[in-house]
């Protein structure tokens, strides 16, 4: 751990800075070559004061929003308090807003731990993030284990922010998308065509904040003139959340295990929507690989 409270990993020309106390987030992920430093993920300087300034943070034990902060599970009504200013629906669980402990760290690997005691979310659980950096990219595993004596609903996600320009493109395969209301909650499931088609498309400044289903588990992103492309993969994720604000400058491409507001659906629909129910002691896992692939540059 550096004096600034950041944990530094390095391998080849890649450098990763973790901020354990800021939601177990990635503060920076940079490509470094000679005197050039380019952001792979959106980065911040020093220990971030707000996790929303970071490059990536974990979503545990649910993903995106719970409509109205209320859902029912096996005869129990669960009420959650909004946790982001201006949004009436609590989102992303507890891990992203809590400090994580450093379980282990060396030059290119680190493991972070977060334990949640039962409270407003009435189940105790343990979440871990294992970071492995190599010369070609970053592998990140997020796990959640139910420590309660009762079954617990669970979903996981990663929330990477990518810098982008008006020329940045995304190529991935999805089958459907949910339209959204003014609170970014799903309204209608429709085919992912037209403005929702994510195959070989411009991805910056697109005014999208939508959840997609039928995801193929991998995506490629590139900007003309950049020395690298990014290949994102997540074998367990069937769902994909894309945030591309109209202001541009960044986009978020999230591999997630379940659909937005899935907790508000009847439990009979949870398997289709990707939510899992963990029995006591049971664990689930979501991997993400970010490969940074060199692009030949003109001489």
Secondary structure, 3 states (H helix, E strand, C coil): CCCCCCEEEEECCEEEEEECCCCCEEEEEEEEECCEEEEEECCCCCCCCCHHHCCECEEEECCCECHHHEEEECCEEEECCCCECCECCCECECHHHCCCEEEEECCCEEEEEEEECCCCCCCCEEEEEEEEEECCEEEEEEEEEECCCCCEEEEEEECCEEECCCCCEEEECCCEEEEECCCCCEEEEEECCHHHCCCCEECCCCCEEEEEECCCCEEEEECCCCCEEEEEECCCCCEEEEEECCCCCEEEEEEECCCCCHHHCCHHHHHHHCCEEECCCCEEEEEEEEEEEECCCCC
